[in-house]
């Protein structure tokens, strides 16, 4: 390393900024995040810096001299004038200060890194000036990995540390802190539930830390297939998980984002193989959580859309297991995006109906025609094998067979295929196109022309 990373203690110390324009203001914004005193050296200040002085956040010195820099923790020179930059640098060095001259690397004792701020958690990123764009890219990734509430959780942990030392036996403290930063308290803080996070920690402390052995269950939406459609919260939970239970519709690329040493258990259905009954899935995810493990039940799409969410929620609640639901991009959204259109369209379709053809065994088929009325987009999940039944139901109900049907299979994945046809040709088009599940069948019935015109006028 040509430079050595270090965090400086700034409380009550002076940071001198030479300059009164935008470059100086940029450095002032950065130092305002600390508890340092800001000294602005310039005869004239822009409105932003003037406001800082007026509000007591900074002091102004109008004359440049060596005494201004004595005892300063750090000096920024940001005048934009070559001669003035060199003069200020010389005076600051004479005073023994550490100096950063903006856009003049040869005059810098220190450089400012890209910063991810989750005070008191701070991540600094530097490429030693070789690749600023790369530093910003790394910063962007770190911003997504560290949720906004993480700093608040760290601060809370700091305040409670003496109480943890008093109440939790030494041999259990590491497990306790792992539970705080990887378990329900962090999950609650990530949702913005700061009070719940604090209550979880304090209640567990009151019990001597014994509650920290309890695991958790997250019912996570994996999205329609493409790994980069995964939500940030889903990604964080995958990277924290001890065990992941997934089904056949979850794309392997999504699993690649999980923690490398997390156990992966397939609990789906495969053609020609025995399937996992729902009761068995409920039992294994609850058993794993009772062992103190962080469980992710990974479901394709959104777990709340035809994902048997209620059964697994009930199992977790009955066992007293902390459970979290993480929404995902549902297949209908991804399929519509692939077609380059919305699920609804103003003045044409102002109602969206989602239905599944994969009903519980023994249940009657949905009332397909009853769901499709003028002004509606009907999205049928897993409906390929029910195409003839859907068409027959529509025909018997008098639905126009000229309506357009659009079908997308394996939306957002490399296997994606799509076709369109009149509703009356749906079964034949599916067979000819070799379209298979998982697929979404869209049937749109726009409003009559006069109704659409009235809707536009009313808007």
FIFIZA-451595 format. One line per 4 residues: number of its first residue (from 1); for each residue x, y, z of C-alpha. Coordinates in steps of 0.25 Angstrom, whole numbers, plus 5000, padded with zeros to 4 digits. Example, Ala and Ser with C-alpha at 12.3 -4.5 7.8 and 13.67 -1.06 7.14 Angstrom:
1	5049 4982 5031 ~ 5055 4996 5029 .
This chain:
1	5000 5000 5000 ~ 5005 5014 4997 ~ 4995 5020 5007 ~ 4991 5015 5020 .
5	4976 5015 5024 ~ 4973 5021 5037 ~ 4961 5027 5045 ~ 4964 5040 5051 .
9	4958 5045 5065 ~ 4951 5058 5061 ~ 4943 5062 5073 ~ 4947 5076 5077 .
13	4958 5077 5067 ~ 4960 5088 5056 ~ 4958 5085 5041 ~ 4963 5097 5033 .
17	4957 5098 5019 ~ 4963 5109 5010 ~ 4954 5114 5000 ~ 4940 5120 4999 .
21	4934 5113 4987 ~ 4927 5100 4983 ~ 4940 5092 4985 ~ 4941 5097 4999 .
25	4926 5095 5001 ~ 4928 5080 4997 ~ 4939 5078 5007 ~ 4930 5085 5018 .
29	4918 5076 5015 ~ 4928 5064 5018 ~ 4933 5069 5031 ~ 4920 5073 5036 .
33	4917 5058 5038 ~ 4928 5059 5049 ~ 4929 5066 5062 ~ 4941 5075 5057 .
37	4941 5090 5057 ~ 4941 5096 5043 ~ 4950 5108 5040 ~ 4947 5114 5027 .
41	4959 5123 5021 ~ 4954 5132 5010 ~ 4950 5147 5009 ~ 4937 5143 5003 .
45	4928 5131 5004 ~ 4917 5126 4995 ~ 4903 5126 5001 ~ 4904 5111 5006 .
49	4917 5114 5014 ~ 4912 5128 5019 ~ 4900 5120 5025 ~ 4909 5111 5032 .
53	4916 5123 5039 ~ 4903 5129 5042 ~ 4897 5117 5049 ~ 4910 5115 5057 .
57	4914 5102 5049 ~ 4927 5109 5045 ~ 4936 5121 5047 ~ 4942 5130 5036 .
61	4956 5135 5036 ~ 4958 5145 5025 ~ 4974 5146 5025 ~ 4983 5134 5021 .
65	4994 5132 5031 ~ 5002 5121 5037 ~ 4995 5122 5050 ~ 4982 5118 5044 .
69	4987 5104 5042 ~ 4994 5102 5056 ~ 4988 5090 5063 ~ 4979 5086 5052 .
73	4975 5072 5050 ~ 4974 5073 5035 ~ 4975 5084 5025 ~ 4967 5084 5012 .
77	4972 5094 5001 ~ 4961 5097 4991 ~ 4963 5111 4985 ~ 4963 5107 4970 .
81	4975 5116 4968 ~ 4988 5110 4965 ~ 4996 5121 4972 ~ 4987 5122 4984 .
85	4987 5106 4986 ~ 5002 5106 4986 ~ 5003 5117 4996 ~ 4993 5111 5005 .
89	5000 5098 5004 ~ 5013 5104 5008 ~ 5008 5111 5020 ~ 5000 5099 5025 .
93	5012 5090 5024 ~ 5021 5100 5032 ~ 5010 5099 5043 ~ 5012 5084 5043 .
97	4998 5081 5038 ~ 4993 5069 5029 ~ 4988 5075 5016 ~ 4979 5071 5005 .
101	4980 5080 4992 ~ 4968 5078 4983 ~ 4971 5072 4970 ~ 4986 5073 4972 .
105	4991 5059 4977 ~ 5006 5063 4978 ~ 5002 5073 4989 ~ 4993 5063 4997 .
109	4998 5056 5010 ~ 4984 5050 5011 ~ 4973 5047 5001 ~ 4958 5046 5004 .
113	4952 5032 5001 ~ 4938 5029 4996 ~ 4930 5027 5009 ~ 4918 5019 5013 .
117	4912 5025 5025 ~ 4904 5017 5035 ~ 4909 5025 5047 ~ 4915 5019 5055 .
121	4918 5009 5045 ~ 4927 5015 5034 ~ 4933 5009 5022 ~ 4944 5016 5014 .
125	4948 5012 5000 ~ 4961 5016 4993 ~ 4968 5012 4980 ~ 4980 5022 4984 .
129	4975 5031 4973 ~ 4977 5021 4962 ~ 4962 5018 4959 ~ 4952 5027 4965 .
133	4940 5021 4956 ~ 4943 5007 4962 ~ 4943 5013 4976 ~ 4929 5019 4973 .
137	4925 5005 4968 ~ 4929 4998 4981 ~ 4923 5009 4989 ~ 4910 5007 4982 .
141	4910 4992 4985 ~ 4913 4994 4999 ~ 4902 5004 5000 ~ 4892 4993 4996 .
145	4898 4983 5005 ~ 4898 4991 5018 ~ 4883 4995 5021 ~ 4881 5009 5026 .
149	4877 5005 5040 ~ 4890 4998 5042 ~ 4897 5010 5049 ~ 4885 5011 5058 .
153	4886 4997 5062 ~ 4901 4998 5065 ~ 4899 5010 5073 ~ 4888 5003 5081 .
157	4898 4991 5083 ~ 4909 5001 5088 ~ 4899 5007 5099 ~ 4895 4993 5103 .
161	4909 4987 5104 ~ 4911 4989 5119 ~ 4897 4982 5121 ~ 4901 4971 5113 .
165	4914 4969 5120 ~ 4906 4969 5133 ~ 4895 4959 5129 ~ 4900 4950 5119 .
169	4911 4939 5123 ~ 4924 4942 5115 ~ 4923 4929 5108 ~ 4910 4933 5102 .
173	4913 4947 5098 ~ 4918 4944 5084 ~ 4906 4936 5081 ~ 4897 4947 5087 .
177	4904 4958 5078 ~ 4903 4949 5066 ~ 4888 4948 5069 ~ 4887 4963 5070 .
181	4894 4966 5056 ~ 4889 4954 5048 ~ 4876 4951 5055 ~ 4862 4957 5058 .
185	4868 4970 5063 ~ 4875 4974 5051 ~ 4863 4969 5042 ~ 4854 4978 5050 .
189	4863 4990 5049 ~ 4864 4987 5034 ~ 4849 4989 5033 ~ 4850 5002 5040 .
193	4844 4996 5053 ~ 4855 5002 5063 ~ 4846 5000 5075 ~ 4843 4986 5072 .
197	4858 4983 5070 ~ 4861 4990 5084 ~ 4850 4982 5091 ~ 4855 4969 5085 .
201	4869 4972 5090 ~ 4865 4977 5104 ~ 4855 4966 5106 ~ 4866 4955 5103 .
205	4875 4962 5112 ~ 4865 4962 5123 ~ 4865 4947 5121 ~ 4880 4946 5122 .
209	4882 4945 5107 ~ 4875 4931 5106 ~ 4865 4936 5095 ~ 4877 4938 5086 .
213	4877 4923 5083 ~ 4864 4924 5076 ~ 4865 4923 5061 ~ 4857 4931 5051 .
217	4849 4928 5038 ~ 4849 4937 5026 ~ 4839 4934 5015 ~ 4846 4941 5003 .
221	4842 4944 4989 ~ 4852 4940 4979 ~ 4846 4947 4968 ~ 4842 4941 4954 .
225	4856 4936 4951 ~ 4866 4947 4947 ~ 4876 4948 4959 ~ 4877 4963 4958 .
229	4862 4965 4960 ~ 4864 4960 4975 ~ 4861 4970 4985 ~ 4873 4976 4994 .
233	4866 4970 5006 ~ 4865 4956 5000 ~ 4880 4957 4996 ~ 4884 4961 5010 .
237	4876 4949 5016 ~ 4881 4939 5006 ~ 4895 4944 5010 ~ 4892 4942 5025 .
241	4884 4929 5024 ~ 4889 4916 5031 ~ 4879 4907 5023 ~ 4871 4910 5010 .
245	4859 4902 5006 ~ 4856 4905 4991 ~ 4847 4899 4980 ~ 4849 4896 4965 .
249	4845 4909 4960 ~ 4856 4916 4967 ~ 4867 4920 4957 ~ 4881 4914 4961 .
253	4886 4928 4958 ~ 4879 4933 4971 ~ 4884 4922 4979 ~ 4898 4926 4975 .
257	4896 4939 4983 ~ 4894 4931 4996 ~ 4905 4930 5006 ~ 4915 4919 5001 .
261	4914 4910 5013 ~ 4899 4911 5015 ~ 4892 4898 5014 ~ 4883 4897 5002 .
265	4871 4887 5003 ~ 4862 4885 4991 ~ 4847 4883 4995 ~ 4840 4885 4982 .
269	4833 4876 4971 ~ 4840 4869 4960 ~ 4834 4862 4948 ~ 4835 4847 4951 .
273	4840 4849 4965 ~ 4833 4849 4979 ~ 4829 4863 4984 ~ 4830 4869 4998 .
277	4816 4870 5004 ~ 4813 4884 5010 ~ 4813 4878 5024 ~ 4827 4872 5023 .
281	4832 4886 5018 ~ 4825 4893 5030 ~ 4832 4883 5039 ~ 4846 4884 5034 .
285	4847 4899 5034 ~ 4841 4900 5048 ~ 4851 4889 5053 ~ 4863 4896 5047 .
289	4859 4910 5053 ~ 4857 4903 5067 ~ 4871 4898 5066 ~ 4875 4913 5066 .
293	4877 4914 5051 ~ 4874 4925 5041 ~ 4864 4919 5031 ~ 4861 4924 5018 .
297	4849 4918 5011 ~ 4852 4923 4997 ~ 4840 4923 4988 ~ 4839 4927 4973 .
301	4832 4941 4970 ~ 4825 4947 4982 ~ 4823 4938 4994 ~ 4809 4944 4996 .
305	4804 4941 4982 ~ 4800 4927 4980 ~ 4812 4923 4989 ~ 4805 4915 5000 .
309	4809 4926 5010 ~ 4798 4924 5020 ~ 4802 4909 5023 ~ 4816 4913 5026 .
313	4813 4925 5034 ~ 4803 4918 5043 ~ 4814 4907 5045 ~ 4824 4917 5050 .
317	4814 4925 5058 ~ 4809 4912 5065 ~ 4823 4909 5069 ~ 4826 4923 5074 .
321	4837 4925 5063 ~ 4840 4939 5058 ~ 4836 4940 5044 ~ 4838 4951 5033 .
325	4832 4952 5019 ~ 4840 4958 5008 ~ 4832 4961 4995 ~ 4838 4958 4982 .
329	4835 4962 4967 ~ 4823 4953 4963 ~ 4823 4946 4950 ~ 4812 4954 4944 .
333	4820 4967 4946 ~ 4832 4961 4940 ~ 4824 4955 4928 ~ 4818 4968 4925 .
337	4831 4975 4925 ~ 4837 4965 4916 ~ 4825 4969 4906 ~ 4829 4983 4908 .
341	4815 4987 4914 ~ 4809 4990 4927 ~ 4799 4981 4934 ~ 4789 4992 4933 .
345	4787 5003 4923 ~ 4779 5016 4926 ~ 4766 5017 4919 ~ 4767 5002 4914 .
349	4769 4993 4926 ~ 4767 4999 4940 ~ 4765 4985 4947 ~ 4776 4974 4949 .
353	4772 4960 4952 ~ 4782 4949 4956 ~ 4778 4935 4956 ~ 4784 4921 4957 .
357	4781 4909 4950 ~ 4789 4901 4960 ~ 4778 4900 4970 ~ 4777 4890 4982 .
361	4774 4876 4978 ~ 4759 4874 4978 ~ 4755 4889 4977 ~ 4747 4894 4965 .
365	4753 4902 4954 ~ 4753 4917 4956 ~ 4741 4925 4949 ~ 4750 4929 4938 .
369	4739 4937 4930 ~ 4734 4943 4943 ~ 4748 4949 4945 ~ 4749 4955 4931 .
373	4740 4967 4929 ~ 4742 4979 4920 ~ 4753 4988 4925 ~ 4761 4976 4931 .
377	4774 4969 4929 ~ 4774 4955 4934 ~ 4787 4948 4937 ~ 4786 4933 4939 .
381	4798 4926 4946 ~ 4802 4912 4942 ~ 4790 4911 4932 ~ 4796 4904 4920 .
385	4790 4890 4923 ~ 4776 4897 4926 ~ 4776 4905 4913 ~ 4765 4897 4907 .
389	4756 4898 4919 ~ 4759 4913 4920 ~ 4755 4915 4905 ~ 4742 4907 4907 .
393	4738 4914 4920 ~ 4740 4928 4912 ~ 4733 4923 4900 ~ 4721 4918 4908 .
397	4720 4931 4915 ~ 4720 4939 4902 ~ 4734 4945 4904 ~ 4739 4950 4890 .
401	4748 4940 4884 ~ 4755 4951 4877 ~ 4762 4957 4889 ~ 4777 4956 4889 .
405	4784 4946 4898 ~ 4799 4947 4901 ~ 4807 4936 4907 ~ 4821 4937 4914 .
409	4828 4925 4918 ~ 4840 4925 4928 ~ 4839 4941 4929 ~ 4853 4948 4931 .
413	4861 4936 4929 ~ 4870 4931 4917 ~ 4859 4921 4914 ~ 4848 4932 4912 .
417	4838 4930 4901 ~ 4826 4938 4897 ~ 4815 4937 4887 ~ 4802 4944 4884 .
421	4789 4939 4878 ~ 4774 4942 4878 ~ 4767 4936 4890 ~ 4760 4926 4881 .
425	4773 4920 4876 ~ 4779 4919 4890 ~ 4781 4903 4891 ~ 4786 4902 4877 .
429	4796 4913 4878 ~ 4801 4907 4891 ~ 4803 4894 4885 ~ 4809 4899 4872 .
433	4819 4908 4880 ~ 4823 4897 4890 ~ 4820 4907 4901 ~ 4821 4900 4915 .
437	4819 4904 4930 ~ 4824 4912 4937 ~ 4816 4922 4929 ~ 4807 4934 4930 .
441	4795 4935 4920 ~ 4790 4949 4919 ~ 4776 4952 4913 ~ 4772 4967 4912 .
445	4758 4972 4910 ~ 4759 4987 4907 ~ 4748 4996 4911 ~ 4738 5000 4899 .
449	4743 5012 4891 ~ 4732 5021 4897 ~ 4736 5017 4911 ~ 4751 5019 4909 .
453	4748 5033 4903 ~ 4739 5037 4915 ~ 4750 5032 4924 ~ 4760 5041 4917 .
457	4751 5053 4918 ~ 4749 5051 4933 ~ 4763 5051 4935 .
